[in-house]
Amino acid sequence: MAFVLWVIAVILVVAGIVSLFRGQILWGIALIVLGCLVGPGGVSIFT
């Protein structure tokens, strides 16, 4: 389960960085923060 959360977190953070480069600043920041919350190192919403 931790590996799945890690993969989801990486996808969210990468999508957030891509959004930042495309000019969608709020959406990019939201995705990065969500990725940090979902990741196994952060406060997981699944536990």
HTML snippet that shows the backbone in 3Dmol.js (N, CA, C, O; Angstrom):
<script src="https://3Dmol.org/build/3Dmol-min.js"></script>
<div id="view" style="width:600px;height:400px;position:relative"></div>
<script>
const pdb = `
ATOM      1  N   MET A   1       0.825  -1.194   0.000  1.00  0.00           N
ATOM      2  CA  MET A   1       0.000   0.000   0.000  1.00  0.00           C
ATOM      3  C   MET A   1       0.869   1.258   0.000  1.00  0.00           C
ATOM      4  O   MET A   1       0.528   2.260  -0.630  1.00  0.00           O
ATOM      5  N   ALA A   2       1.984   1.195   0.707  1.00  0.00           N
ATOM      6  CA  ALA A   2       2.869   2.358   0.766  1.00  0.00           C
ATOM      7  C   ALA A   2       3.445   2.668  -0.606  1.00  0.00           C
ATOM      8  O   ALA A   2       3.633   3.835  -0.951  1.00  0.00           O
ATOM      9  N   PHE A   3       3.729   1.630  -1.394  1.00  0.00           N
ATOM     10  CA  PHE A   3       4.271   1.862  -2.734  1.00  0.00           C
ATOM     11  C   PHE A   3       3.247   2.547  -3.633  1.00  0.00           C
ATOM     12  O   PHE A   3       3.592   3.433  -4.414  1.00  0.00           O
ATOM     13  N   VAL A   4       1.987   2.134  -3.521  1.00  0.00           N
ATOM     14  CA  VAL A   4       0.925   2.741  -4.325  1.00  0.00           C
ATOM     15  C   VAL A   4       0.762   4.214  -3.951  1.00  0.00           C
ATOM     16  O   VAL A   4       0.618   5.065  -4.829  1.00  0.00           O
ATOM     17  N   LEU A   5       0.783   4.516  -2.655  1.00  0.00           N
ATOM     18  CA  LEU A   5       0.678   5.908  -2.210  1.00  0.00           C
ATOM     19  C   LEU A   5       1.863   6.733  -2.701  1.00  0.00           C
ATOM     20  O   LEU A   5       1.705   7.896  -3.070  1.00  0.00           O
ATOM     21  N   TRP A   6       3.043   6.132  -2.704  1.00  0.00           N
ATOM     22  CA  TRP A   6       4.230   6.830  -3.165  1.00  0.00           C
ATOM     23  C   TRP A   6       4.118   7.156  -4.651  1.00  0.00           C
ATOM     24  O   TRP A   6       4.464   8.257  -5.077  1.00  0.00           O
ATOM     25  N   VAL A   7       3.634   6.198  -5.437  1.00  0.00           N
ATOM     26  CA  VAL A   7       3.479   6.415  -6.878  1.00  0.00           C
ATOM     27  C   VAL A   7       2.442   7.508  -7.140  1.00  0.00           C
ATOM     28  O   VAL A   7       2.661   8.376  -7.986  1.00  0.00           O
ATOM     29  N   ILE A   8       1.312   7.473  -6.421  1.00  0.00           N
ATOM     30  CA  ILE A   8       0.286   8.504  -6.588  1.00  0.00           C
ATOM     31  C   ILE A   8       0.850   9.875  -6.217  1.00  0.00           C
ATOM     32  O   ILE A   8       0.589  10.860  -6.908  1.00  0.00           O
ATOM     33  N   ALA A   9       1.616   9.944  -5.139  1.00  0.00           N
ATOM     34  CA  ALA A   9       2.203  11.211  -4.707  1.00  0.00           C
ATOM     35  C   ALA A   9       3.169  11.753  -5.763  1.00  0.00           C
ATOM     36  O   ALA A   9       3.176  12.954  -6.035  1.00  0.00           O
ATOM     37  N   VAL A  10       3.971  10.889  -6.352  1.00  0.00           N
ATOM     38  CA  VAL A  10       4.915  11.325  -7.379  1.00  0.00           C
ATOM     39  C   VAL A  10       4.169  11.855  -8.600  1.00  0.00           C
ATOM     40  O   VAL A  10       4.550  12.880  -9.167  1.00  0.00           O
ATOM     41  N   ILE A  11       3.113  11.164  -9.003  1.00  0.00           N
ATOM     42  CA  ILE A  11       2.329  11.611 -10.158  1.00  0.00           C
ATOM     43  C   ILE A  11       1.710  12.977  -9.881  1.00  0.00           C
ATOM     44  O   ILE A  11       1.723  13.847 -10.752  1.00  0.00           O
ATOM     45  N   LEU A  12       1.167  13.176  -8.678  1.00  0.00           N
ATOM     46  CA  LEU A  12       0.561  14.457  -8.340  1.00  0.00           C
ATOM     47  C   LEU A  12       1.584  15.590  -8.329  1.00  0.00           C
ATOM     48  O   LEU A  12       1.310  16.683  -8.824  1.00  0.00           O
ATOM     49  N   VAL A  13       2.754  15.329  -7.769  1.00  0.00           N
ATOM     50  CA  VAL A  13       3.777  16.373  -7.700  1.00  0.00           C
ATOM     51  C   VAL A  13       4.290  16.716  -9.101  1.00  0.00           C
ATOM     52  O   VAL A  13       4.492  17.889  -9.413  1.00  0.00           O
ATOM     53  N   VAL A  14       4.502  15.707  -9.941  1.00  0.00           N
ATOM     54  CA  VAL A  14       4.960  15.971 -11.304  1.00  0.00           C
ATOM     55  C   VAL A  14       3.901  16.753 -12.077  1.00  0.00           C
ATOM     56  O   VAL A  14       4.231  17.680 -12.817  1.00  0.00           O
ATOM     57  N   ALA A  15       2.633  16.384 -11.909  1.00  0.00           N
ATOM     58  CA  ALA A  15       1.553  17.124 -12.569  1.00  0.00           C
ATOM     59  C   ALA A  15       1.498  18.566 -12.055  1.00  0.00           C
ATOM     60  O   ALA A  15       1.221  19.488 -12.822  1.00  0.00           O
ATOM     61  N   GLY A  16       1.758  18.759 -10.778  1.00  0.00           N
ATOM     62  CA  GLY A  16       1.791  20.108 -10.218  1.00  0.00           C
ATOM     63  C   GLY A  16       2.921  20.948 -10.786  1.00  0.00           C
ATOM     64  O   GLY A  16       2.736  22.133 -11.065  1.00  0.00           O
ATOM     65  N   ILE A  17       4.083  20.347 -10.960  1.00  0.00           N
ATOM     66  CA  ILE A  17       5.216  21.072 -11.529  1.00  0.00           C
ATOM     67  C   ILE A  17       4.944  21.425 -12.983  1.00  0.00           C
ATOM     68  O   ILE A  17       5.263  22.531 -13.420  1.00  0.00           O
ATOM     69  N   VAL A  18       4.360  20.501 -13.736  1.00  0.00           N
ATOM     70  CA  VAL A  18       4.003  20.782 -15.124  1.00  0.00           C
ATOM     71  C   VAL A  18       2.984  21.913 -15.183  1.00  0.00           C
ATOM     72  O   VAL A  18       3.077  22.784 -16.048  1.00  0.00           O
ATOM     73  N   SER A  19       2.020  21.910 -14.278  1.00  0.00           N
ATOM     74  CA  SER A  19       1.017  22.981 -14.245  1.00  0.00           C
ATOM     75  C   SER A  19       1.661  24.329 -13.944  1.00  0.00           C
ATOM     76  O   SER A  19       1.262  25.347 -14.508  1.00  0.00           O
ATOM     77  N   LEU A  20       2.650  24.342 -13.062  1.00  0.00           N
ATOM     78  CA  LEU A  20       3.347  25.589 -12.766  1.00  0.00           C
ATOM     79  C   LEU A  20       4.039  26.140 -14.008  1.00  0.00           C
ATOM     80  O   LEU A  20       3.999  27.343 -14.265  1.00  0.00           O
ATOM     81  N   PHE A  21       4.670  25.261 -14.772  1.00  0.00           N
ATOM     82  CA  PHE A  21       5.368  25.720 -15.974  1.00  0.00           C
ATOM     83  C   PHE A  21       4.391  26.180 -17.056  1.00  0.00           C
ATOM     84  O   PHE A  21       4.752  26.990 -17.910  1.00  0.00           O
ATOM     85  N   ARG A  22       3.155  25.668 -17.027  1.00  0.00           N
ATOM     86  CA  ARG A  22       2.164  26.067 -18.022  1.00  0.00           C
ATOM     87  C   ARG A  22       1.418  27.329 -17.605  1.00  0.00           C
ATOM     88  O   ARG A  22       0.569  27.816 -18.352  1.00  0.00           O
ATOM     89  N   GLY A  23       1.718  27.864 -16.433  1.00  0.00           N
ATOM     90  CA  GLY A  23       1.128  29.122 -16.008  1.00  0.00           C
ATOM     91  C   GLY A  23      -0.061  28.985 -15.072  1.00  0.00           C
ATOM     92  O   GLY A  23      -0.653  29.992 -14.682  1.00  0.00           O
ATOM     93  N   GLN A  24      -0.419  27.776 -14.707  1.00  0.00           N
ATOM     94  CA  GLN A  24      -1.539  27.558 -13.790  1.00  0.00           C
ATOM     95  C   GLN A  24      -0.986  27.428 -12.377  1.00  0.00           C
ATOM     96  O   GLN A  24      -0.803  26.325 -11.862  1.00  0.00           O
ATOM     97  N   ILE A  25      -0.725  28.573 -11.766  1.00  0.00           N
ATOM     98  CA  ILE A  25       0.024  28.593 -10.508  1.00  0.00           C
ATOM     99  C   ILE A  25      -0.775  27.978  -9.362  1.00  0.00           C
ATOM    100  O   ILE A  25      -0.257  27.135  -8.630  1.00  0.00           O
ATOM    101  N   LEU A  26      -2.030  28.388  -9.201  1.00  0.00           N
ATOM    102  CA  LEU A  26      -2.824  27.862  -8.076  1.00  0.00           C
ATOM    103  C   LEU A  26      -3.049  26.357  -8.201  1.00  0.00           C
ATOM    104  O   LEU A  26      -2.934  25.624  -7.219  1.00  0.00           O
ATOM    105  N   TRP A  27      -3.371  25.900  -9.412  1.00  0.00           N
ATOM    106  CA  TRP A  27      -3.607  24.473  -9.628  1.00  0.00           C
ATOM    107  C   TRP A  27      -2.319  23.688  -9.375  1.00  0.00           C
ATOM    108  O   TRP A  27      -2.365  22.610  -8.783  1.00  0.00           O
ATOM    109  N   GLY A  28      -1.183  24.208  -9.811  1.00  0.00           N
ATOM    110  CA  GLY A  28       0.096  23.534  -9.596  1.00  0.00           C
ATOM    111  C   GLY A  28       0.449  23.428  -8.125  1.00  0.00           C
ATOM    112  O   GLY A  28       0.899  22.379  -7.664  1.00  0.00           O
ATOM    113  N   ILE A  29       0.245  24.516  -7.381  1.00  0.00           N
ATOM    114  CA  ILE A  29       0.528  24.488  -5.939  1.00  0.00           C
ATOM    115  C   ILE A  29      -0.409  23.506  -5.236  1.00  0.00           C
ATOM    116  O   ILE A  29       0.017  22.768  -4.347  1.00  0.00           O
ATOM    117  N   ALA A  30      -1.680  23.497  -5.633  1.00  0.00           N
ATOM    118  CA  ALA A  30      -2.638  22.579  -5.012  1.00  0.00           C
ATOM    119  C   ALA A  30      -2.244  21.128  -5.261  1.00  0.00           C
ATOM    120  O   ALA A  30      -2.335  20.303  -4.352  1.00  0.00           O
ATOM    121  N   LEU A  31      -1.812  20.805  -6.469  1.00  0.00           N
ATOM    122  CA  LEU A  31      -1.404  19.431  -6.767  1.00  0.00           C
ATOM    123  C   LEU A  31      -0.159  19.027  -5.996  1.00  0.00           C
ATOM    124  O   LEU A  31      -0.055  17.892  -5.530  1.00  0.00           O
ATOM    125  N   ILE A  32       0.785  19.950  -5.858  1.00  0.00           N
ATOM    126  CA  ILE A  32       2.007  19.634  -5.116  1.00  0.00           C
ATOM    127  C   ILE A  32       1.694  19.399  -3.640  1.00  0.00           C
ATOM    128  O   ILE A  32       2.207  18.455  -3.037  1.00  0.00           O
ATOM    129  N   VAL A  33       0.856  20.252  -3.059  1.00  0.00           N
ATOM    130  CA  VAL A  33       0.478  20.078  -1.653  1.00  0.00           C
ATOM    131  C   VAL A  33      -0.290  18.768  -1.469  1.00  0.00           C
ATOM    132  O   VAL A  33      -0.051  18.041  -0.504  1.00  0.00           O
ATOM    133  N   LEU A  34      -1.205  18.466  -2.384  1.00  0.00           N
ATOM    134  CA  LEU A  34      -1.960  17.218  -2.300  1.00  0.00           C
ATOM    135  C   LEU A  34      -1.030  16.019  -2.419  1.00  0.00           C
ATOM    136  O   LEU A  34      -1.209  15.022  -1.719  1.00  0.00           O
ATOM    137  N   GLY A  35      -0.045  16.106  -3.292  1.00  0.00           N
ATOM    138  CA  GLY A  35       0.931  15.026  -3.420  1.00  0.00           C
ATOM    139  C   GLY A  35       1.728  14.814  -2.148  1.00  0.00           C
ATOM    140  O   GLY A  35       2.036  13.679  -1.786  1.00  0.00           O
ATOM    141  N   CYS A  36       2.062  15.901  -1.467  1.00  0.00           N
ATOM    142  CA  CYS A  36       2.788  15.775  -0.193  1.00  0.00           C
ATOM    143  C   CYS A  36       1.906  15.182   0.896  1.00  0.00           C
ATOM    144  O   CYS A  36       2.402  14.474   1.772  1.00  0.00           O
ATOM    145  N   LEU A  37       0.609  15.459   0.854  1.00  0.00           N
ATOM    146  CA  LEU A  37      -0.301  14.912   1.862  1.00  0.00           C
ATOM    147  C   LEU A  37      -0.584  13.424   1.628  1.00  0.00           C
ATOM    148  O   LEU A  37      -0.734  12.662   2.582  1.00  0.00           O
ATOM    149  N   VAL A  38      -0.657  13.018   0.367  1.00  0.00           N
ATOM    150  CA  VAL A  38      -0.987  11.628   0.058  1.00  0.00           C
ATOM    151  C   VAL A  38       0.206  10.711   0.264  1.00  0.00           C
ATOM    152  O   VAL A  38       0.035   9.543   0.612  1.00  0.00           O
ATOM    153  N   GLY A  39       1.392  11.216   0.056  1.00  0.00           N
ATOM    154  CA  GLY A  39       2.601  10.393   0.129  1.00  0.00           C
ATOM    155  C   GLY A  39       2.771   9.703   1.467  1.00  0.00           C
ATOM    156  O   GLY A  39       2.313  10.202   2.495  1.00  0.00           O
ATOM    157  N   PRO A  40       3.424   8.569   1.453  1.00  0.00           N
ATOM    158  CA  PRO A  40       3.602   7.801   2.693  1.00  0.00           C
ATOM    159  C   PRO A  40       4.420   8.536   3.749  1.00  0.00           C
ATOM    160  O   PRO A  40       4.337   8.194   4.929  1.00  0.00           O
ATOM    161  N   GLY A  41       5.206   9.535   3.358  1.00  0.00           N
ATOM    162  CA  GLY A  41       5.971  10.309   4.318  1.00  0.00           C
ATOM    163  C   GLY A  41       5.163  11.424   4.946  1.00  0.00           C
ATOM    164  O   GLY A  41       5.537  11.960   5.990  1.00  0.00           O
ATOM    165  N   GLY A  42       4.040  11.777   4.303  1.00  0.00           N
ATOM    166  CA  GLY A  42       3.213  12.863   4.796  1.00  0.00           C
ATOM    167  C   GLY A  42       2.022  12.352   5.577  1.00  0.00           C
ATOM    168  O   GLY A  42       2.016  11.214   6.046  1.00  0.00           O
ATOM    169  N   VAL A  43       1.025  13.188   5.715  1.00  0.00           N
ATOM    170  CA  VAL A  43      -0.191  12.816   6.418  1.00  0.00           C
ATOM    171  C   VAL A  43      -1.094  12.145   5.396  1.00  0.00           C
ATOM    172  O   VAL A  43      -1.744  12.816   4.594  1.00  0.00           O
ATOM    173  N   SER A  44      -1.130  10.836   5.427  1.00  0.00           N
ATOM    174  CA  SER A  44      -1.893  10.100   4.420  1.00  0.00           C
ATOM    175  C   SER A  44      -3.376  10.197   4.695  1.00  0.00           C
ATOM    176  O   SER A  44      -3.806  10.079   5.842  1.00  0.00           O
ATOM    177  N   ILE A  45      -4.168  10.414   3.645  1.00  0.00           N
ATOM    178  CA  ILE A  45      -5.606  10.487   3.809  1.00  0.00           C
ATOM    179  C   ILE A  45      -6.229   9.104   3.884  1.00  0.00           C
ATOM    180  O   ILE A  45      -7.426   8.983   4.141  1.00  0.00           O
ATOM    181  N   PHE A  46      -5.439   8.058   3.662  1.00  0.00           N
ATOM    182  CA  PHE A  46      -5.958   6.702   3.668  1.00  0.00           C
ATOM    183  C   PHE A  46      -5.752   5.972   4.991  1.00  0.00           C
ATOM    184  O   PHE A  46      -6.174   4.825   5.138  1.00  0.00           O
ATOM    185  N   THR A  47      -5.104   6.630   5.955  1.00  0.00           N
ATOM    186  CA  THR A  47      -4.881   5.946   7.247  1.00  0.00           C
ATOM    187  C   THR A  47      -5.573   6.685   8.363  1.00  0.00           C
ATOM    188  O   THR A  47      -5.501   6.266   9.519  1.00  0.00           O
TER     189      THR A  47
END
`;
const viewer = $3Dmol.createViewer("view");
viewer.addModel(pdb, "pdb");
viewer.setStyle({}, {cartoon: {color: "spectrum"}});
viewer.zoomTo();
viewer.render();
</script>
